[in-house]
């Protein structure tokens, strides 16, 4: 089994929540974080019932199984779903001192 870092676990689970990755692609991976194990368990439950895995259905299934607070609540799930999105964004552009010297040309 391939061992994952915490960030890799977050990224993979987040991509399943966003629908970018199928749950089956996580088969054979070793999930260490207890929160992520519970999330994966509920994802598997949803999948076995042929239910869509998204933020709302996952939160509902975790709540139904009294695990939502154990994993950090809906706040943590939302952060998971945005985890990879933040990494995909280009870094902010830092404008150098020359940009302060740009003068507006009169409109003609």
C-alpha positions as CSV (number, residue, x, y, z in Angstrom):
1,X,0.0,0.0,0.0
2,X,1.2,3.5,-0.8
3,X,1.6,5.7,2.2
4,X,0.4,9.3,1.9
5,X,1.2,12.5,3.5
6,X,-1.5,14.5,5.3
7,X,-1.6,17.0,2.4
8,X,-1.9,14.2,-0.2
9,X,-4.8,12.7,1.8
10,X,-6.5,16.1,2.0
11,X,-6.0,16.6,-1.8
12,X,-7.3,13.2,-2.7
13,X,-10.4,13.4,-0.5
14,X,-11.1,16.9,-1.7
15,X,-10.9,15.9,-5.3
16,X,-13.5,13.1,-4.7
17,X,-15.8,15.6,-2.9
18,X,-15.5,18.0,-5.9
19,X,-16.2,15.1,-8.3
20,X,-12.8,15.3,-10.0
21,X,-11.8,11.8,-9.0
22,X,-13.7,8.6,-8.6
23,X,-13.6,6.9,-5.2
24,X,-12.2,3.7,-6.7
25,X,-9.0,5.5,-7.4
26,X,-8.3,5.6,-3.7
27,X,-8.3,1.8,-3.4
28,X,-5.1,0.5,-2.0
29,X,-4.0,3.7,-0.4
30,X,-3.2,3.9,3.3
31,X,-5.1,6.7,5.0
32,X,-3.5,7.6,8.4
33,X,-5.5,10.5,9.7
34,X,-8.4,9.3,11.8
35,X,-10.6,12.1,10.4
36,X,-9.9,11.0,6.9
37,X,-10.5,7.4,7.7
38,X,-14.0,8.3,8.9
39,X,-14.6,10.5,5.8
40,X,-13.5,7.7,3.5
41,X,-15.8,5.2,5.3
42,X,-18.8,7.5,4.7
43,X,-17.8,8.0,1.1
44,X,-17.7,4.3,0.7
45,X,-21.1,4.0,2.3
46,X,-22.5,6.6,-0.1
47,X,-20.9,4.8,-3.1
48,X,-22.3,1.4,-2.1
49,X,-25.8,3.0,-2.0
50,X,-25.1,4.5,-5.5
51,X,-25.5,8.0,-4.0
52,X,-23.5,11.0,-5.2
53,X,-20.5,12.0,-3.1
54,X,-20.5,15.7,-2.6
55,X,-20.2,18.1,0.3
56,X,-23.8,18.0,1.2
57,X,-24.4,14.2,1.0
58,X,-21.1,13.5,2.7
59,X,-21.9,15.9,5.6
60,X,-25.4,14.3,5.9
61,X,-23.9,10.8,6.0
62,X,-21.3,11.8,8.6
63,X,-24.0,13.4,10.7
64,X,-26.3,10.4,10.4
65,X,-23.4,8.2,11.6
66,X,-22.6,10.7,14.4
67,X,-19.1,11.4,13.0
68,X,-19.5,14.9,11.6
69,X,-18.0,16.6,14.7
70,X,-15.3,14.0,14.9
71,X,-14.0,15.0,11.5
72,X,-14.1,18.7,12.2
73,X,-17.6,19.5,11.0
74,X,-18.8,21.0,7.8
75,X,-16.0,23.6,8.0
76,X,-13.3,21.0,7.7
77,X,-15.2,19.3,4.8
78,X,-15.5,22.6,3.0
79,X,-11.8,23.2,3.5
80,X,-11.1,19.7,2.1
81,X,-13.2,20.4,-0.9
82,X,-11.2,23.6,-1.6
83,X,-7.8,22.2,-0.7
84,X,-6.6,21.4,-4.2
85,X,-8.3,24.4,-5.7
86,X,-6.1,26.7,-3.5
87,X,-3.0,24.9,-4.8
88,X,-4.1,25.3,-8.4
89,X,-4.5,29.1,-8.2
90,X,-1.5,31.0,-9.6
91,X,0.6,32.8,-7.0
92,X,-0.4,36.4,-6.4
93,X,1.5,38.9,-8.6
94,X,3.8,41.2,-6.7
95,X,4.1,44.5,-8.5
96,X,7.5,46.1,-8.3
97,X,8.3,49.8,-7.6
98,X,8.2,50.7,-11.3
99,X,4.4,50.3,-11.4
100,X,4.1,53.4,-9.2
101,X,5.6,55.5,-12.0
102,X,3.1,54.6,-14.7
103,X,1.3,57.8,-15.8
104,X,-2.1,57.8,-17.3
105,X,-2.3,59.2,-20.8
106,X,-5.0,61.7,-21.5
107,X,-7.9,60.2,-23.4
108,X,-8.2,61.7,-26.8
